[in-house]
């Protein structure tokens, strides 16, 4: 345990707990996809972007920098013309593969059910017309 870690009694449900920022980074839109893409080994930026799919170069760069800062990814630069840059999971990043795989499995197994619920909800609320109280709350 690091010196810094021993200073905290981590409790995710506490509003001031720093573990919330960790969760926010780990559960953002792109980090789990990068973890899945790098699970089988290092990838160059272009290959990683292609594997993740749907992410802009700018957003992937930001995600990778954040993951590198958090100790989840290692950026390895090999000199040459052009220089080669590979990204790989660190041991800490690799420790995310199992929880991310569980989330992936759940999402893939329940996607149809969730989409059906969304459709039913949207149809019900569209048929009922706009709810002024709901709209006021959503704007707040």
N, C-alpha and C positions, 0 to 999 in steps of 0.2 A: 504494500500500500504506500502510495506517495505521501509526502509530508502534507501537501495541499488536501489530499483526499481525507486525511485524518482530522482536518479542521472542521469538517461538515458532517452533519447527521443527515444524509441524503434522504429526502422524502418527496417524491414526485408530486404529491398532492399538496405540498406546501407552496404557496405562491412565490416565495422568495428563494426556493431551492434552485441551485444552479443546474441540477439534473434536467430541469425543464428546457434549458437551452440545448443540452445534449440531445434530448428527445426531439426537439424541433429540427435540429440538423439531420438527425438519423432518419426521421420520418417525413422529410420534405418530399417534394415531387420526384426528384431525380436521384437522390442518394441511393435508395434501394435498387434502382435500375442499374446504377453504376456498380454496386456491389454484385449483383447478379452477373453483369457483363464481365467483371474481372475475376469471378469465382474460378474459372478454369485457367487463369494465368494472365500475365501482363499483356497489355494492348497499347498500340500507338493511338494517339489522339483521334485520328481519322477513323481507325477501325473501331475504337470505342464509341465514337459518335454514331457510326453506322449501326453498331450492335444495339445501342440504346434506342435509337430511332426517335424522330420527332423533336429532338432537342437542338437548339441553335448552338453554334460554336461559342457564342458569348456566355450563354447560360451554362453550358457544359464546363467551360473554363472556370466560371465562378464556383460551380459545384465542386470541381476538382480541387480548387484552391482551398475551399472551406474544409473539404475532407482531408486534405494534406495538413492543414492547420490543426485539425482535431486528431491527427495521428492515424487516420483510417487508410490513407493512400500514400504511396511513395512515388515521387516523380523522379525517374532516372534518365539523365541526359547522357547520351553517348556522343562524343565528338565525331565530326565528319562533315561532309558536304553533301547534302544538308545535314545538320545535326539531327540525331535520332532521339526522340523523347518517348519513353514508355511509362505507363502507369501500372502499378500493381497494388494489391491490398497488402497492408501491413498485417502483423499478427492480430492487432486490435481490430482492424477492418475485417479480417477473415473470421473473427469471432461473431460478426454480424450475419454470416452466410446462413446459419441455421434459423435464426429468427426471421430473416427476410424470406427464406424459402418457405417457412410456415405461413407468413402473410401472403406470399405469392400463391401458394396452394389454396388458401382460404378464398382469396379474391377470384381465382380461376374457377374454383368449385361452386362459388355462390354468385358469380356475376349475373347469370340469367335471372336468378331469383331477385337480386337487388334491382336489376333493370325493370323487371315486371312490377315490383313495388313502386318504383319511381313513376312508371307509366300510369299505374292505377292512381297514385297520389295526384299526379298532374291532371289527369282526366277529371277526378273528383273536384279538385279546386278550380279548374277551368269551367266546369259545368255549374258550379255554385256561384260563379262570378267573383269579382274582386272583393276582398274583405278589407274594408277601410282600416280597421284596428290593426290588422296584420301589416298592411302597408306602412302605417305610421310607425309601428315597432321596427320594421326592417330598415326604415330610413334613419332611425336613431343611432 
